[in-house]
Amino acid sequence: MTRSPRPSTVLFGVALLVLAGCVPDRDDKNDSGTTTIPDTIVIGSTLPLTGTESKTGGRFKQGYELAVELENADGGIDLGGKKVPVRLNLLDDTTDQAKAVNLAQRLITQDKVNFFLGTYSTAVVEAQSTVAEQNKIPYVNGGGAATSIYAKGFTWVFGTLAPVANLASTEMSWIDQQQAAGKLPKPARVAIVWENTSHGKDFRKGVQDFTAAHSGGYQVVTDESFALDGKDFSAILSRVRAAHADLLMVDAHLPDFITMQRQYLSSDMCSKVLTYGARGTESDARSALGADGVNYILSAVWWNKQLGNAGLNKEFVDTFTAKYGTDPEWYQALGYEAARSLFTAIAQAGTVDKEQVRAKLSALSMDSILPGGTLSYPADKGGQADYPFVVQQNLPDGSSPIIYPADVATGTGVAPNPACKG
């Protein structure tokens, strides 16, 4: 027969539950309101680890985890003379906005994480960052580049990705040089094809602003948007072909880039210049499309391993390659720098007090592997980093050299695409 618990046992269990509800939150403030030093600094995060963006989510995971591993190599972050290890509490949001919001809410309010590293994909970051702002917890992300994220007046949200409009204008600057050298027609006929998101709208604006500022040099002949995760781009591509565009300027996430490029190739299209924004050099694309299927694609990115073979950049590349057996791409680099900037701010604050760490992030200026060599989150940009892009191009020998700007170039770009006739 099962024996009923004694009243004293029940009361003891209830007392434990009550005490559990009174455990200090992750700010570890004692009764006097003074912040104490925790045994572990817990960083919450979500990423798309399954679903259509899982490959990119996996790359950001690598960047986050490498930063945590290196930070813990000598004991963790120094808080007032005590080394405190970092733990990453990472969940799968499947690129679903509602799920990302709910998981962030849970990590912040129930799991009591100290700080937050953001997810990937502009739309999901935009939704999730609202939770961080409402709960007043520092939120640093490497996966959201749209200016709309940083135009809301939020003070707890920080982004390592420079604006997508700058990406487009940087590509156009290289194209303009080729036109001035007589390699491209003037005026050049431009097709703008963009994902119907804040990310895509920023890209479109970057191209439009550049062409408007260079009157006589460019004529926009196609301006088309598409929904994310598209399966059939044949109608859009047919209209681009009919418009006789010289430049096909596309903004697309990795899955849409691969799908659209496959259909572009199967229709025997050939543009004098072709870009998919920041996509083009990924190993997944070469695997899916074949080496010849990505030749001469132009891309502008937030980081490239060729940016330097010394200092922080070399340390990151060498350590990453040793750990994962492959070269890092910009995705891992941005995740790594997002985490590293958060750890730097915590160390500068010497505490896990959220407001003090937020203030250090706002004032941050740290040496970085990113273009320009410095990472900061300027208030006049809403906490969004702002630094130069680098333009790279896939060449038939399998390389993807940086071709612009000249001071960091590691190779020479090709225009027009030599495979095009006429």
Buried (B, 14 or more C-beta within 10 A) or exposed (E): EEEEEEEEEEEEEEEEEEEEEEEEEBBBBEEEEEBBBBEEBBBBBBBBBEBBBBBBBBBBBBBBBBBBEBBBEEEBBBBEEEEBBBBBBBBBBBBBBEBBBBBBBBBBEEEBBBBBBBBBBBBBBBBBBBBBBEBEBBBBBBBBBBBBBBEEEBBBBBBBBBBBBBBBBBBBBBBBBBBEEEBBBBBBBBBBBBBBBBBBBBBBBBBBBBBEEBEEBBBBBBBBBBEBBBEEBEEBBEBBBEBEBBBBBBBBBBBBBBBBBBBBBEBEBBBBBBBBBBBBBBEBBBEBBEEEBBBBBBBBBBBBBBBBEEEBBEEBBEBBEEBBEEEBBBBBBBBBBBBBBBBBBBBBBBBBBBEBBBBBBBEBEBEBBBBBBEBBBBEEBBBBBEBBBBBBBBBEEEEBBBBBBEEBBBBEBBBBBEEBEE
